[in-house]
Amino acid sequence: MDAPSSQPLPPASAPPPTPPPDSPLTELVNHVLEERYITQAQYETLLALVLAGGTVDEDERRQINRLFDAIHKGRVRIR
């Protein structure tokens, strides 16, 4: 028989962890997908957000792919 663990269990009523707020890139992509078009100014903002850090992490890559897929499928127009 195993000895009981000395570590306390978390309370059963503990709230789930709060998800992190959306990044500016995610917010922009969500807005463009909702509006179904991207303007030149939004494109420039997107470019600045992507190039700001010098590298693109996995989440940023996923957001960019969502937008490019929507443009390719005709769900988002370029104005």
Backbone as CSV, one residue per row, in Angstrom:
resi,resn,N_x,N_y,N_z,CA_x,CA_y,CA_z,C_x,C_y,C_z
1,MET,0.843,-1.175,0.000,0.000,0.000,0.000,0.887,1.236,0.000
2,ASP,0.576,2.228,-0.812,1.363,3.454,-0.883,1.002,4.386,0.261
3,ALA,1.985,5.134,0.678,1.750,6.125,1.726,1.028,7.316,1.115
4,PRO,0.140,7.967,1.874,-0.569,9.133,1.333,0.413,10.251,0.996
5,SER,0.097,10.969,-0.060,0.950,12.073,-0.490,0.843,13.221,0.495
6,SER,1.962,13.893,0.715,1.944,15.022,1.645,1.560,16.325,0.946
7,GLN,1.391,16.291,-0.392,1.025,17.508,-1.114,-0.485,17.700,-1.056
8,PRO,-0.920,18.925,-0.736,-2.359,19.165,-0.664,-2.977,19.168,-2.062
9,LEU,-4.204,18.742,-2.131,-4.954,18.780,-3.383,-5.492,20.188,-3.612
10,PRO,-5.592,20.618,-4.876,-6.169,21.946,-5.126,-7.646,21.944,-4.755
11,PRO,-8.168,23.075,-4.325,-9.586,23.130,-3.960,-10.451,22.789,-5.168
12,ALA,-11.541,22.081,-4.903,-12.431,21.648,-5.982,-13.106,22.825,-6.670
13,SER,-13.225,23.932,-6.004,-13.935,25.075,-6.577,-12.998,26.098,-7.225
14,ALA,-11.740,25.724,-7.436,-10.788,26.664,-8.039,-11.209,26.968,-9.479
15,PRO,-11.216,28.250,-9.866,-11.613,28.584,-11.238,-10.552,28.118,-12.232
16,PRO,-10.979,27.824,-13.463,-9.988,27.423,-14.459,-9.055,28.580,-14.760
17,PRO,-7.845,28.290,-15.239,-6.920,29.381,-15.543,-7.485,30.289,-16.626
18,THR,-7.229,31.564,-16.485,-7.700,32.539,-17.458,-6.812,32.484,-18.693
19,PRO,-7.416,32.337,-19.890,-6.575,32.315,-21.084,-5.913,33.668,-21.287
20,PRO,-4.735,33.679,-21.889,-4.071,34.963,-22.116,-4.879,35.807,-23.092
21,PRO,-4.792,37.119,-22.971,-5.515,37.968,-23.909,-4.972,37.756,-25.327
22,ASP,-5.838,37.988,-26.303,-5.405,37.836,-27.690,-4.291,38.821,-27.997
23,SER,-3.345,38.369,-28.778,-2.259,39.240,-29.207,-2.811,40.245,-30.209
24,PRO,-2.117,41.354,-30.429,-2.561,42.323,-31.437,-2.702,41.681,-32.819
25,LEU,-1.823,40.739,-33.142,-1.913,40.057,-34.436,-3.199,39.234,-34.522
26,THR,-3.513,38.490,-33.466,-4.733,37.692,-33.445,-5.963,38.578,-33.536
27,GLU,-5.946,39.691,-32.803,-7.081,40.621,-32.858,-7.272,41.173,-34.268
28,LEU,-6.181,41.527,-34.928,-6.270,42.064,-36.285,-6.795,41.008,-37.244
29,VAL,-6.264,39.802,-37.171,-6.720,38.731,-38.060,-8.197,38.439,-37.810
30,ASN,-8.620,38.352,-36.565,-10.030,38.109,-36.259,-10.912,39.212,-36.843
31,HIS,-10.468,40.461,-36.722,-11.238,41.588,-37.250,-11.352,41.494,-38.774
32,VAL,-10.251,41.218,-39.444,-10.253,41.117,-40.911,-11.159,39.970,-41.358
33,LEU,-11.089,38.831,-40.682,-11.933,37.699,-41.049,-13.406,38.018,-40.834
34,GLU,-13.703,38.778,-39.797,-15.087,39.168,-39.521,-15.605,40.151,-40.570
35,GLU,-14.778,41.111,-40.937,-15.180,42.132,-41.912,-15.145,41.619,-43.349
36,ARG,-14.344,40.574,-43.573,-14.213,39.930,-44.884,-13.450,40.762,-45.909
37,TYR,-12.654,41.708,-45.439,-11.747,42.446,-46.315,-10.586,42.975,-45.489
38,ILE,-9.471,43.250,-46.181,-8.311,43.842,-45.525,-7.917,45.082,-46.323
39,THR,-7.690,46.169,-45.623,-7.295,47.418,-46.272,-5.777,47.505,-46.344
40,GLN,-5.294,48.459,-47.089,-3.852,48.689,-47.180,-3.276,49.019,-45.802
41,ALA,-3.988,49.845,-45.032,-3.522,50.217,-43.691,-3.459,48.988,-42.783
42,GLN,-4.465,48.108,-42.860,-4.449,46.893,-42.050,-3.305,45.975,-42.480
43,TYR,-3.057,45.897,-43.783,-1.947,45.097,-44.285,-0.617,45.622,-43.732
44,GLU,-0.451,46.941,-43.738,0.783,47.534,-43.219,0.936,47.272,-41.716
45,THR,-0.174,47.327,-40.980,-0.145,47.009,-39.549,0.237,45.550,-39.344
46,LEU,-0.362,44.669,-40.136,-0.042,43.248,-40.063,1.443,43.016,-40.320
47,LEU,1.960,43.642,-41.344,3.368,43.514,-41.688,4.259,44.001,-40.543
48,ALA,3.916,45.143,-39.962,4.698,45.687,-38.850,4.673,44.751,-37.640
49,LEU,3.512,44.164,-37.353,3.399,43.238,-36.220,4.242,41.991,-36.443
50,VAL,4.228,41.490,-37.658,4.983,40.276,-37.966,6.482,40.538,-37.933
51,LEU,6.904,41.672,-38.457,8.331,41.965,-38.543,8.914,42.544,-37.256
52,ALA,8.077,42.948,-36.322,8.543,43.637,-35.113,9.531,42.808,-34.299
53,GLY,9.269,41.526,-34.126,10.135,40.720,-33.273,11.318,40.104,-33.982
54,GLY,11.313,40.114,-35.285,12.408,39.516,-36.031,12.210,38.038,-36.335
55,THR,11.342,37.384,-35.563,10.997,35.986,-35.809,9.485,35.823,-35.706
56,VAL,8.992,34.762,-36.289,7.563,34.463,-36.236,7.393,33.195,-35.412
57,ASP,6.648,33.294,-34.303,6.438,32.097,-33.492,5.276,31.276,-34.075
58,GLU,5.010,30.143,-33.469,4.003,29.215,-34.003,2.604,29.834,-34.012
59,ASP,2.244,30.573,-32.971,0.924,31.201,-32.936,0.795,32.253,-34.038
60,GLU,1.832,33.057,-34.225,1.795,34.069,-35.296,1.689,33.398,-36.667
61,ARG,2.420,32.323,-36.850,2.368,31.598,-38.116,0.953,31.064,-38.369
62,ARG,0.334,30.556,-37.322,-1.035,30.029,-37.426,-2.021,31.139,-37.826
63,GLN,-1.859,32.327,-37.216,-2.753,33.448,-37.535,-2.569,33.913,-38.983
64,ILE,-1.320,33.996,-39.413,-1.034,34.409,-40.790,-1.627,33.395,-41.769
65,ASN,-1.472,32.111,-41.466,-2.033,31.073,-42.330,-3.557,31.142,-42.390
66,ARG,-4.198,31.448,-41.259,-5.661,31.609,-41.264,-6.074,32.698,-42.237
67,LEU,-5.355,33.817,-42.197,-5.685,34.941,-43.066,-5.409,34.611,-44.529
68,PHE,-4.237,34.048,-44.811,-3.907,33.710,-46.198,-4.864,32.664,-46.760
69,ASP,-5.258,31.688,-45.957,-6.231,30.692,-46.420,-7.560,31.353,-46.771
70,ALA,-8.004,32.297,-45.940,-9.269,32.995,-46.193,-9.187,33.828,-47.470
71,ILE,-8.044,34.480,-47.700,-7.859,35.265,-48.930,-7.865,34.323,-50.134
72,HIS,-7.137,33.234,-50.036,-7.033,32.265,-51.137,-8.401,31.673,-51.488
73,LYS,-9.229,31.432,-50.482,-10.554,30.827,-50.704,-11.612,31.869,-51.069
74,GLY,-11.221,33.140,-51.116,-12.161,34.186,-51.498,-13.062,34.667,-50.376
75,ARG,-12.779,34.277,-49.157,-13.598,34.733,-48.034,-13.182,36.102,-47.530
76,VAL,-11.986,36.544,-47.904,-11.491,37.877,-47.546,-10.986,38.530,-48.817
77,ARG,-11.426,39.751,-49.036,-10.988,40.505,-50.212,-9.938,41.539,-49.796
78,ILE,-9.100,41.912,-50.744,-8.076,42.916,-50.501,-8.574,44.214,-51.110
79,ARG,-8.626,45.270,-50.312,-9.108,46.574,-50.790,-7.961,47.526,-50.939
